[in-house]
């Protein structure tokens, strides 16, 4: 089964559908094709989407503040 957000996005969803569901970016690490957005109703969590060729190629759920990258 593919990952699915509450807004029905999954790997393979169109970039336009992703940006319609999550129109506001919450920042990024600067990677090309990366879209980071707050999880609706959860200020402490973020969805991270990677987009390739107009489709979501990867997605993950993370805490808004990560201390494991240092």
Phi, psi and omega in degrees: 000138181277150176301146183217129176274169178299337179267016174070026174269149179208170173303129183104346177295152179290145178303320179299321177294321179297312182289335174290318180287326183227077188286345185249122177281140179258012181115175181201173172268002177092007179288143177295131178082012181265138177226119181245132183215151178293140174287123181308128179082003182222085183299340182267005182231152179227143166268137174244122178243137170250132184243130176227133178053037175079009180228151175292120181257335178211152174209149177208163178245128180223163170289151180297325179246111179255134176246011182265358181274345184286000000 
